[in-house]
Amino acid sequence: MSQHIGYSESKLQKLFKAVLGKSVSKEIRLRRMIKALELLATKKYSISEIGHVVGYSNMSHFAKAFKKVHGFLPSEYHRSS
């Protein structure tokens, strides 16, 4: 991303944090978890399929990241909806 914009990685990270108040990695994780929640709501995919779609090969890492963002596990959401 930094090469595409023409900034060094560290400059882009500082600018990103100054503008959005969070790191690039936190923003990416947030966007992945929002997408995961949208996919869970469709009930078309399994939790592991959704984890893979949003970029996780390890489902325990996916579940942990999901819970950190949303406050509940994907399996809890899947069962309740």
Distance bins in CASP14 RR format, pairs under 12 A and 6 or more apart:
PFRMAT RR
TARGET T0000
AUTHOR 0000-0000-0000
RMODE 2
METHOD distances of the structure
MODEL  1
1 7 0 0 0 0 1 0 0 0 0 0 0
1 8 0 0 0 0 0 1 0 0 0 0 0
1 9 0 0 0 0 1 0 0 0 0 0 0
1 11 0 0 0 0 0 1 0 0 0 0 0
1 12 1 0 0 1 0 0 0 0 0 0 0
1 13 0 0 0 0 0 1 0 0 0 0 0
1 15 0 0 0 0 0 1 0 0 0 0 0
1 16 0 0 0 0 1 0 0 0 0 0 0
1 24 1 0 0 1 0 0 0 0 0 0 0
1 25 0 0 0 0 0 1 0 0 0 0 0
1 27 0 0 0 0 0 1 0 0 0 0 0
1 28 0 0 0 0 1 0 0 0 0 0 0
2 8 1 0 0 1 0 0 0 0 0 0 0
2 9 1 0 1 0 0 0 0 0 0 0 0
2 10 0 0 0 0 1 0 0 0 0 0 0
2 11 1 0 0 1 0 0 0 0 0 0 0
2 12 1 0 1 0 0 0 0 0 0 0 0
2 13 0 0 0 0 1 0 0 0 0 0 0
2 14 0 0 0 0 0 1 0 0 0 0 0
2 15 0 0 0 0 1 0 0 0 0 0 0
2 16 0 0 0 0 1 0 0 0 0 0 0
2 24 0 0 0 0 1 0 0 0 0 0 0
3 9 0 0 0 0 1 0 0 0 0 0 0
3 11 0 0 0 0 0 1 0 0 0 0 0
3 12 0 0 0 0 1 0 0 0 0 0 0
4 12 0 0 0 0 1 0 0 0 0 0 0
5 11 0 0 0 0 1 0 0 0 0 0 0
5 12 1 0 0 1 0 0 0 0 0 0 0
5 13 0 0 0 0 0 1 0 0 0 0 0
5 15 0 0 0 0 1 0 0 0 0 0 0
5 16 0 0 0 0 0 1 0 0 0 0 0
5 24 0 0 0 0 0 1 0 0 0 0 0
6 12 0 0 0 0 1 0 0 0 0 0 0
6 15 0 0 0 0 0 1 0 0 0 0 0
7 13 0 0 0 0 1 0 0 0 0 0 0
7 14 0 0 0 0 1 0 0 0 0 0 0
7 15 1 0 0 1 0 0 0 0 0 0 0
7 16 0 0 0 0 1 0 0 0 0 0 0
7 24 0 0 0 0 0 1 0 0 0 0 0
8 14 0 0 0 0 1 0 0 0 0 0 0
8 15 0 0 0 0 0 1 0 0 0 0 0
9 15 0 0 0 0 0 1 0 0 0 0 0
9 16 0 0 0 0 0 1 0 0 0 0 0
9 23 0 0 0 0 0 1 0 0 0 0 0
9 24 0 0 0 0 1 0 0 0 0 0 0
9 25 0 0 0 0 0 1 0 0 0 0 0
10 16 0 0 0 0 0 1 0 0 0 0 0
10 17 0 0 0 0 0 1 0 0 0 0 0
10 23 0 0 0 0 0 1 0 0 0 0 0
10 24 0 0 0 0 0 1 0 0 0 0 0
11 17 0 0 0 0 0 1 0 0 0 0 0
11 18 0 0 0 0 0 1 0 0 0 0 0
11 24 0 0 0 0 0 1 0 0 0 0 0
12 18 0 0 0 0 0 1 0 0 0 0 0
12 19 0 0 0 0 0 1 0 0 0 0 0
12 20 0 0 0 0 0 1 0 0 0 0 0
12 23 0 0 0 0 0 1 0 0 0 0 0
12 24 1 0 0 1 0 0 0 0 0 0 0
12 27 0 0 0 0 0 1 0 0 0 0 0
13 19 0 0 0 0 0 1 0 0 0 0 0
13 20 0 0 0 0 0 1 0 0 0 0 0
13 21 0 0 0 0 0 1 0 0 0 0 0
13 22 0 0 0 0 0 1 0 0 0 0 0
13 23 1 0 0 1 0 0 0 0 0 0 0
13 24 1 0 1 0 0 0 0 0 0 0 0
13 25 0 0 0 0 1 0 0 0 0 0 0
13 26 0 0 0 0 0 1 0 0 0 0 0
13 27 0 0 0 0 0 1 0 0 0 0 0
13 28 0 0 0 0 0 1 0 0 0 0 0
14 20 0 0 0 0 0 1 0 0 0 0 0
14 21 0 0 0 0 0 1 0 0 0 0 0
14 23 0 0 0 0 0 1 0 0 0 0 0
14 24 0 0 0 0 0 1 0 0 0 0 0
15 21 0 0 0 0 0 1 0 0 0 0 0
15 23 0 0 0 0 0 1 0 0 0 0 0
15 24 0 0 0 0 1 0 0 0 0 0 0
16 22 1 0 0 1 0 0 0 0 0 0 0
16 23 1 0 0 1 0 0 0 0 0 0 0
16 24 1 0 1 0 0 0 0 0 0 0 0
16 25 0 0 0 0 1 0 0 0 0 0 0
16 26 0 0 0 0 1 0 0 0 0 0 0
16 27 1 0 0 1 0 0 0 0 0 0 0
16 28 0 0 0 0 0 1 0 0 0 0 0
17 23 1 0 1 0 0 0 0 0 0 0 0
17 24 0 0 0 0 1 0 0 0 0 0 0
17 25 0 0 0 0 0 1 0 0 0 0 0
17 26 0 0 0 0 1 0 0 0 0 0 0
17 27 0 0 0 0 1 0 0 0 0 0 0
18 24 0 0 0 0 0 1 0 0 0 0 0
19 27 0 0 0 0 0 1 0 0 0 0 0
20 26 0 0 0 0 1 0 0 0 0 0 0
20 27 1 0 0 1 0 0 0 0 0 0 0
20 28 0 0 0 0 0 1 0 0 0 0 0
20 30 0 0 0 0 0 1 0 0 0 0 0
20 31 0 0 0 0 0 1 0 0 0 0 0
21 27 0 0 0 0 1 0 0 0 0 0 0
21 30 0 0 0 0 0 1 0 0 0 0 0
22 28 0 0 0 0 0 1 0 0 0 0 0
22 29 0 0 0 0 1 0 0 0 0 0 0
22 30 1 0 0 1 0 0 0 0 0 0 0
22 31 0 0 0 0 0 1 0 0 0 0 0
22 69 0 0 0 0 0 1 0 0 0 0 0
23 29 0 0 0 0 1 0 0 0 0 0 0
23 30 0 0 0 0 0 1 0 0 0 0 0
24 30 0 0 0 0 0 1 0 0 0 0 0
24 31 0 0 0 0 0 1 0 0 0 0 0
25 31 0 0 0 0 0 1 0 0 0 0 0
25 32 0 0 0 0 0 1 0 0 0 0 0
25 65 0 0 0 0 0 1 0 0 0 0 0
26 32 0 0 0 0 0 1 0 0 0 0 0
26 33 0 0 0 0 0 1 0 0 0 0 0
26 65 0 0 0 0 0 1 0 0 0 0 0
26 68 0 0 0 0 1 0 0 0 0 0 0
26 69 0 0 0 0 1 0 0 0 0 0 0
27 33 0 0 0 0 0 1 0 0 0 0 0
27 34 0 0 0 0 0 1 0 0 0 0 0
27 69 0 0 0 0 0 1 0 0 0 0 0
28 34 0 0 0 0 0 1 0 0 0 0 0
28 35 0 0 0 0 0 1 0 0 0 0 0
28 54 0 0 0 0 0 1 0 0 0 0 0
28 55 0 0 0 0 1 0 0 0 0 0 0
28 65 0 0 0 0 0 1 0 0 0 0 0
28 69 0 0 0 0 0 1 0 0 0 0 0
29 35 0 0 0 0 0 1 0 0 0 0 0
29 36 0 0 0 0 0 1 0 0 0 0 0
29 54 0 0 0 0 1 0 0 0 0 0 0
29 55 0 0 0 0 0 1 0 0 0 0 0
29 56 0 0 0 0 0 1 0 0 0 0 0
29 61 0 0 0 0 0 1 0 0 0 0 0
29 62 0 0 0 0 0 1 0 0 0 0 0
29 64 0 0 0 0 0 1 0 0 0 0 0
29 65 1 0 1 0 0 0 0 0 0 0 0
29 66 0 0 0 0 1 0 0 0 0 0 0
29 67 0 0 0 0 0 1 0 0 0 0 0
29 68 1 0 0 1 0 0 0 0 0 0 0
29 69 1 0 0 1 0 0 0 0 0 0 0
29 70 0 0 0 0 0 1 0 0 0 0 0
30 36 0 0 0 0 0 1 0 0 0 0 0
30 37 0 0 0 0 0 1 0 0 0 0 0
30 54 0 0 0 0 0 1 0 0 0 0 0
30 65 0 0 0 0 1 0 0 0 0 0 0
30 66 0 0 0 0 0 1 0 0 0 0 0
30 68 0 0 0 0 1 0 0 0 0 0 0
30 69 1 0 0 1 0 0 0 0 0 0 0
30 70 0 0 0 0 0 1 0 0 0 0 0
31 37 0 0 0 0 0 1 0 0 0 0 0
31 38 0 0 0 0 0 1 0 0 0 0 0
31 54 0 0 0 0 1 0 0 0 0 0 0
31 55 0 0 0 0 0 1 0 0 0 0 0
31 65 0 0 0 0 0 1 0 0 0 0 0
31 69 0 0 0 0 1 0 0 0 0 0 0
32 38 0 0 0 0 0 1 0 0 0 0 0
32 39 0 0 0 0 0 1 0 0 0 0 0
32 50 0 0 0 0 0 1 0 0 0 0 0
32 51 0 0 0 0 1 0 0 0 0 0 0
32 52 0 0 0 0 0 1 0 0 0 0 0
32 53 0 0 0 0 1 0 0 0 0 0 0
32 54 1 0 1 0 0 0 0 0 0 0 0
32 55 1 0 0 1 0 0 0 0 0 0 0
32 56 1 0 0 1 0 0 0 0 0 0 0
32 61 0 0 0 0 0 1 0 0 0 0 0
32 62 0 0 0 0 1 0 0 0 0 0 0
32 65 1 0 0 1 0 0 0 0 0 0 0
32 66 0 0 0 0 1 0 0 0 0 0 0
32 68 0 0 0 0 0 1 0 0 0 0 0
32 69 0 0 0 0 1 0 0 0 0 0 0
32 70 0 0 0 0 0 1 0 0 0 0 0
32 74 0 0 0 0 0 1 0 0 0 0 0
33 39 0 0 0 0 0 1 0 0 0 0 0
33 40 0 0 0 0 0 1 0 0 0 0 0
33 50 0 0 0 0 0 1 0 0 0 0 0
33 51 0 0 0 0 0 1 0 0 0 0 0
33 54 1 0 0 1 0 0 0 0 0 0 0
33 55 0 0 0 0 0 1 0 0 0 0 0
33 56 0 0 0 0 0 1 0 0 0 0 0
33 61 0 0 0 0 0 1 0 0 0 0 0
33 62 0 0 0 0 1 0 0 0 0 0 0
33 63 0 0 0 0 0 1 0 0 0 0 0
33 64 0 0 0 0 0 1 0 0 0 0 0
33 65 1 0 0 1 0 0 0 0 0 0 0
33 66 1 0 1 0 0 0 0 0 0 0 0
33 67 0 0 0 0 1 0 0 0 0 0 0
33 68 0 0 0 0 1 0 0 0 0 0 0
33 69 1 1 0 0 0 0 0 0 0 0 0
33 70 1 0 0 1 0 0 0 0 0 0 0
33 71 0 0 0 0 0 1 0 0 0 0 0
33 72 0 0 0 0 0 1 0 0 0 0 0
33 73 0 0 0 0 0 1 0 0 0 0 0
33 74 0 0 0 0 1 0 0 0 0 0 0
33 77 0 0 0 0 0 1 0 0 0 0 0
34 40 0 0 0 0 0 1 0 0 0 0 0
34 41 0 0 0 0 0 1 0 0 0 0 0
34 50 0 0 0 0 0 1 0 0 0 0 0
34 54 0 0 0 0 1 0 0 0 0 0 0
34 65 0 0 0 0 0 1 0 0 0 0 0
34 66 0 0 0 0 0 1 0 0 0 0 0
34 69 1 0 0 1 0 0 0 0 0 0 0
34 70 0 0 0 0 1 0 0 0 0 0 0
35 41 0 0 0 0 0 1 0 0 0 0 0
35 42 0 0 0 0 0 1 0 0 0 0 0
35 45 0 0 0 0 0 1 0 0 0 0 0
35 50 0 0 0 0 1 0 0 0 0 0 0
35 51 0 0 0 0 1 0 0 0 0 0 0
35 53 1 0 0 1 0 0 0 0 0 0 0
35 54 1 0 1 0 0 0 0 0 0 0 0
35 55 0 0 0 0 1 0 0 0 0 0 0
35 56 0 0 0 0 0 1 0 0 0 0 0
35 62 0 0 0 0 0 1 0 0 0 0 0
35 65 0 0 0 0 0 1 0 0 0 0 0
35 66 0 0 0 0 0 1 0 0 0 0 0
35 69 0 0 0 0 0 1 0 0 0 0 0
36 42 0 0 0 0 0 1 0 0 0 0 0
36 45 0 0 0 0 1 0 0 0 0 0 0
36 47 0 0 0 0 1 0 0 0 0 0 0
36 48 0 0 0 0 0 1 0 0 0 0 0
36 49 0 0 0 0 0 1 0 0 0 0 0
36 50 1 0 1 0 0 0 0 0 0 0 0
36 51 1 0 0 1 0 0 0 0 0 0 0
36 52 0 0 0 0 0 1 0 0 0 0 0
36 53 1 0 0 1 0 0 0 0 0 0 0
36 54 1 0 1 0 0 0 0 0 0 0 0
36 55 0 0 0 0 1 0 0 0 0 0 0
36 56 0 0 0 0 1 0 0 0 0 0 0
36 59 0 0 0 0 0 1 0 0 0 0 0
36 62 1 0 0 1 0 0 0 0 0 0 0
36 63 0 0 0 0 0 1 0 0 0 0 0
36 65 0 0 0 0 1 0 0 0 0 0 0
36 66 1 0 1 0 0 0 0 0 0 0 0
36 67 0 0 0 0 0 1 0 0 0 0 0
36 69 0 0 0 0 1 0 0 0 0 0 0
36 70 0 0 0 0 1 0 0 0 0 0 0
36 73 0 0 0 0 0 1 0 0 0 0 0
36 74 1 0 0 1 0 0 0 0 0 0 0
36 77 0 0 0 0 1 0 0 0 0 0 0
36 78 0 0 0 0 0 1 0 0 0 0 0
37 47 0 0 0 0 0 1 0 0 0 0 0
37 50 0 0 0 0 1 0 0 0 0 0 0
37 51 0 0 0 0 0 1 0 0 0 0 0
37 54 0 0 0 0 1 0 0 0 0 0 0
37 65 0 0 0 0 0 1 0 0 0 0 0
37 66 1 0 0 1 0 0 0 0 0 0 0
37 67 0 0 0 0 0 1 0 0 0 0 0
37 69 0 0 0 0 1 0 0 0 0 0 0
37 70 1 0 0 1 0 0 0 0 0 0 0
37 71 0 0 0 0 0 1 0 0 0 0 0
37 72 0 0 0 0 0 1 0 0 0 0 0
37 73 0 0 0 0 0 1 0 0 0 0 0
37 74 0 0 0 0 1 0 0 0 0 0 0
37 76 0 0 0 0 0 1 0 0 0 0 0
37 77 1 0 0 1 0 0 0 0 0 0 0
37 78 0 0 0 0 0 1 0 0 0 0 0
37 81 0 0 0 0 0 1 0 0 0 0 0
38 44 0 0 0 0 0 1 0 0 0 0 0
38 45 0 0 0 0 0 1 0 0 0 0 0
38 50 0 0 0 0 1 0 0 0 0 0 0
38 53 0 0 0 0 0 1 0 0 0 0 0
38 54 0 0 0 0 1 0 0 0 0 0 0
38 70 0 0 0 0 0 1 0 0 0 0 0
38 74 0 0 0 0 0 1 0 0 0 0 0
38 77 0 0 0 0 0 1 0 0 0 0 0
39 45 1 0 1 0 0 0 0 0 0 0 0
39 46 0 0 0 0 0 1 0 0 0 0 0
39 47 0 0 0 0 1 0 0 0 0 0 0
39 48 0 0 0 0 0 1 0 0 0 0 0
39 49 0 0 0 0 1 0 0 0 0 0 0
39 50 1 0 1 0 0 0 0 0 0 0 0
39 51 0 0 0 0 1 0 0 0 0 0 0
39 52 0 0 0 0 0 1 0 0 0 0 0
39 53 1 0 0 1 0 0 0 0 0 0 0
39 54 1 0 0 1 0 0 0 0 0 0 0
39 55 0 0 0 0 0 1 0 0 0 0 0
39 62 0 0 0 0 0 1 0 0 0 0 0
39 66 0 0 0 0 0 1 0 0 0 0 0
39 74 0 0 0 0 1 0 0 0 0 0 0
39 77 0 0 0 0 0 1 0 0 0 0 0
39 78 0 0 0 0 0 1 0 0 0 0 0
40 46 0 0 0 0 1 0 0 0 0 0 0
40 47 1 0 0 1 0 0 0 0 0 0 0
40 48 0 0 0 0 0 1 0 0 0 0 0
40 49 0 0 0 0 0 1 0 0 0 0 0
40 50 1 0 0 1 0 0 0 0 0 0 0
40 51 0 0 0 0 1 0 0 0 0 0 0
40 53 0 0 0 0 0 1 0 0 0 0 0
40 54 0 0 0 0 0 1 0 0 0 0 0
40 62 0 0 0 0 0 1 0 0 0 0 0
40 63 0 0 0 0 0 1 0 0 0 0 0
40 66 0 0 0 0 1 0 0 0 0 0 0
40 70 0 0 0 0 1 0 0 0 0 0 0
40 72 0 0 0 0 0 1 0 0 0 0 0
40 73 0 0 0 0 0 1 0 0 0 0 0
40 74 1 0 0 1 0 0 0 0 0 0 0
40 75 0 0 0 0 1 0 0 0 0 0 0
40 76 0 0 0 0 0 1 0 0 0 0 0
40 77 1 0 1 0 0 0 0 0 0 0 0
40 78 1 0 1 0 0 0 0 0 0 0 0
40 79 0 0 0 0 0 1 0 0 0 0 0
40 80 0 0 0 0 0 1 0 0 0 0 0
40 81 1 0 0 1 0 0 0 0 0 0 0
41 50 0 0 0 0 0 1 0 0 0 0 0
41 70 0 0 0 0 0 1 0 0 0 0 0
41 74 0 0 0 0 0 1 0 0 0 0 0
41 77 0 0 0 0 1 0 0 0 0 0 0
41 78 0 0 0 0 1 0 0 0 0 0 0
41 80 0 0 0 0 0 1 0 0 0 0 0
41 81 1 0 0 1 0 0 0 0 0 0 0
42 49 0 0 0 0 0 1 0 0 0 0 0
42 50 0 0 0 0 1 0 0 0 0 0 0
42 53 0 0 0 0 0 1 0 0 0 0 0
42 78 0 0 0 0 0 1 0 0 0 0 0
42 81 0 0 0 0 0 1 0 0 0 0 0
43 49 0 0 0 0 0 1 0 0 0 0 0
43 50 0 0 0 0 0 1 0 0 0 0 0
43 77 0 0 0 0 0 1 0 0 0 0 0
43 78 1 0 0 1 0 0 0 0 0 0 0
43 79 0 0 0 0 0 1 0 0 0 0 0
43 80 0 0 0 0 0 1 0 0 0 0 0
43 81 1 0 0 1 0 0 0 0 0 0 0
44 50 0 0 0 0 1 0 0 0 0 0 0
44 53 0 0 0 0 0 1 0 0 0 0 0
44 78 0 0 0 0 0 1 0 0 0 0 0
45 51 0 0 0 0 1 0 0 0 0 0 0
45 52 0 0 0 0 1 0 0 0 0 0 0
45 53 1 0 0 1 0 0 0 0 0 0 0
45 54 0 0 0 0 0 1 0 0 0 0 0
45 74 0 0 0 0 0 1 0 0 0 0 0
45 78 0 0 0 0 1 0 0 0 0 0 0
46 52 0 0 0 0 1 0 0 0 0 0 0
46 53 0 0 0 0 0 1 0 0 0 0 0
46 59 0 0 0 0 0 1 0 0 0 0 0
46 62 0 0 0 0 0 1 0 0 0 0 0
46 74 0 0 0 0 1 0 0 0 0 0 0
46 75 0 0 0 0 0 1 0 0 0 0 0
46 78 0 0 0 0 1 0 0 0 0 0 0
47 53 0 0 0 0 0 1 0 0 0 0 0
47 54 0 0 0 0 0 1 0 0 0 0 0
47 56 0 0 0 0 0 1 0 0 0 0 0
47 59 1 0 0 1 0 0 0 0 0 0 0
47 60 0 0 0 0 0 1 0 0 0 0 0
47 62 1 0 0 1 0 0 0 0 0 0 0
47 63 1 0 0 1 0 0 0 0 0 0 0
47 66 0 0 0 0 1 0 0 0 0 0 0
47 73 0 0 0 0 1 0 0 0 0 0 0
47 74 1 0 1 0 0 0 0 0 0 0 0
47 75 1 0 0 1 0 0 0 0 0 0 0
47 76 0 0 0 0 0 1 0 0 0 0 0
47 77 0 0 0 0 1 0 0 0 0 0 0
47 78 1 0 0 1 0 0 0 0 0 0 0
47 79 0 0 0 0 0 1 0 0 0 0 0
48 54 0 0 0 0 0 1 0 0 0 0 0
48 55 0 0 0 0 0 1 0 0 0 0 0
48 56 0 0 0 0 1 0 0 0 0 0 0
48 57 0 0 0 0 0 1 0 0 0 0 0
48 58 0 0 0 0 0 1 0 0 0 0 0
48 59 1 0 1 0 0 0 0 0 0 0 0
48 60 0 0 0 0 0 1 0 0 0 0 0
48 62 0 0 0 0 1 0 0 0 0 0 0
48 63 0 0 0 0 0 1 0 0 0 0 0
48 74 0 0 0 0 1 0 0 0 0 0 0
48 75 0 0 0 0 0 1 0 0 0 0 0
48 78 0 0 0 0 0 1 0 0 0 0 0
49 55 0 0 0 0 0 1 0 0 0 0 0
49 56 0 0 0 0 0 1 0 0 0 0 0
49 59 0 0 0 0 0 1 0 0 0 0 0
49 62 0 0 0 0 0 1 0 0 0 0 0
49 74 0 0 0 0 0 1 0 0 0 0 0
49 78 0 0 0 0 0 1 0 0 0 0 0
50 56 0 0 0 0 1 0 0 0 0 0 0
50 59 0 0 0 0 1 0 0 0 0 0 0
50 62 1 0 0 1 0 0 0 0 0 0 0
50 63 0 0 0 0 0 1 0 0 0 0 0
50 65 0 0 0 0 0 1 0 0 0 0 0
50 66 0 0 0 0 1 0 0 0 0 0 0
50 74 1 0 0 1 0 0 0 0 0 0 0
50 75 0 0 0 0 0 1 0 0 0 0 0
50 77 0 0 0 0 0 1 0 0 0 0 0
50 78 0 0 0 0 1 0 0 0 0 0 0
51 57 0 0 0 0 1 0 0 0 0 0 0
51 58 0 0 0 0 1 0 0 0 0 0 0
51 59 1 0 0 1 0 0 0 0 0 0 0
51 60 0 0 0 0 0 1 0 0 0 0 0
51 61 0 0 0 0 1 0 0 0 0 0 0
51 62 1 0 1 0 0 0 0 0 0 0 0
51 63 0 0 0 0 1 0 0 0 0 0 0
51 64 0 0 0 0 0 1 0 0 0 0 0
51 65 0 0 0 0 1 0 0 0 0 0 0
51 66 0 0 0 0 1 0 0 0 0 0 0
51 74 0 0 0 0 1 0 0 0 0 0 0
51 75 0 0 0 0 0 1 0 0 0 0 0
52 58 0 0 0 0 0 1 0 0 0 0 0
52 59 0 0 0 0 1 0 0 0 0 0 0
52 61 0 0 0 0 0 1 0 0 0 0 0
52 62 0 0 0 0 1 0 0 0 0 0 0
53 62 0 0 0 0 0 1 0 0 0 0 0
54 61 0 0 0 0 0 1 0 0 0 0 0
54 62 1 0 0 1 0 0 0 0 0 0 0
54 63 0 0 0 0 0 1 0 0 0 0 0
54 65 0 0 0 0 1 0 0 0 0 0 0
54 66 0 0 0 0 1 0 0 0 0 0 0
54 69 0 0 0 0 0 1 0 0 0 0 0
54 74 0 0 0 0 0 1 0 0 0 0 0
55 61 0 0 0 0 1 0 0 0 0 0 0
55 62 1 0 0 1 0 0 0 0 0 0 0
55 65 0 0 0 0 0 1 0 0 0 0 0
55 66 0 0 0 0 0 1 0 0 0 0 0
56 62 1 1 0 0 0 0 0 0 0 0 0
56 63 0 0 0 0 1 0 0 0 0 0 0
56 64 0 0 0 0 1 0 0 0 0 0 0
56 65 1 0 0 1 0 0 0 0 0 0 0
56 66 0 0 0 0 1 0 0 0 0 0 0
56 74 0 0 0 0 0 1 0 0 0 0 0
58 64 0 0 0 0 1 0 0 0 0 0 0
58 65 0 0 0 0 0 1 0 0 0 0 0
59 65 0 0 0 0 0 1 0 0 0 0 0
59 66 0 0 0 0 0 1 0 0 0 0 0
59 73 0 0 0 0 0 1 0 0 0 0 0
59 74 0 0 0 0 1 0 0 0 0 0 0
59 75 0 0 0 0 0 1 0 0 0 0 0
60 66 0 0 0 0 0 1 0 0 0 0 0
60 67 0 0 0 0 0 1 0 0 0 0 0
60 73 0 0 0 0 0 1 0 0 0 0 0
60 74 0 0 0 0 0 1 0 0 0 0 0
60 75 0 0 0 0 0 1 0 0 0 0 0
61 67 0 0 0 0 0 1 0 0 0 0 0
61 68 0 0 0 0 0 1 0 0 0 0 0
61 74 0 0 0 0 0 1 0 0 0 0 0
62 68 0 0 0 0 0 1 0 0 0 0 0
62 69 0 0 0 0 0 1 0 0 0 0 0
62 70 0 0 0 0 0 1 0 0 0 0 0
62 73 0 0 0 0 1 0 0 0 0 0 0
62 74 1 0 0 1 0 0 0 0 0 0 0
62 75 0 0 0 0 0 1 0 0 0 0 0
63 69 0 0 0 0 0 1 0 0 0 0 0
63 70 0 0 0 0 0 1 0 0 0 0 0
63 71 0 0 0 0 0 1 0 0 0 0 0
63 72 0 0 0 0 0 1 0 0 0 0 0
63 73 1 0 1 0 0 0 0 0 0 0 0
63 74 1 0 1 0 0 0 0 0 0 0 0
63 75 1 0 0 1 0 0 0 0 0 0 0
63 76 0 0 0 0 1 0 0 0 0 0 0
63 77 0 0 0 0 0 1 0 0 0 0 0
63 78 0 0 0 0 0 1 0 0 0 0 0
64 70 0 0 0 0 0 1 0 0 0 0 0
64 71 0 0 0 0 0 1 0 0 0 0 0
64 72 0 0 0 0 0 1 0 0 0 0 0
64 73 0 0 0 0 1 0 0 0 0 0 0
64 74 0 0 0 0 0 1 0 0 0 0 0
65 71 0 0 0 0 0 1 0 0 0 0 0
65 73 0 0 0 0 0 1 0 0 0 0 0
65 74 0 0 0 0 1 0 0 0 0 0 0
66 72 0 0 0 0 1 0 0 0 0 0 0
66 73 1 0 0 1 0 0 0 0 0 0 0
66 74 1 0 1 0 0 0 0 0 0 0 0
66 75 0 0 0 0 1 0 0 0 0 0 0
66 76 0 0 0 0 1 0 0 0 0 0 0
66 77 0 0 0 0 1 0 0 0 0 0 0
66 78 0 0 0 0 0 1 0 0 0 0 0
67 73 1 0 1 0 0 0 0 0 0 0 0
67 74 0 0 0 0 1 0 0 0 0 0 0
67 75 0 0 0 0 0 1 0 0 0 0 0
67 76 0 0 0 0 1 0 0 0 0 0 0
67 77 0 0 0 0 0 1 0 0 0 0 0
68 74 0 0 0 0 0 1 0 0 0 0 0
69 77 0 0 0 0 0 1 0 0 0 0 0
70 76 0 0 0 0 1 0 0 0 0 0 0
70 77 1 0 0 1 0 0 0 0 0 0 0
71 77 0 0 0 0 1 0 0 0 0 0 0
72 78 0 0 0 0 0 1 0 0 0 0 0
72 79 0 0 0 0 0 1 0 0 0 0 0
72 80 0 0 0 0 1 0 0 0 0 0 0
72 81 0 0 0 0 0 1 0 0 0 0 0
73 79 0 0 0 0 1 0 0 0 0 0 0
73 80 0 0 0 0 0 1 0 0 0 0 0
74 80 0 0 0 0 0 1 0 0 0 0 0
74 81 0 0 0 0 0 1 0 0 0 0 0
75 81 0 0 0 0 0 1 0 0 0 0 0
END
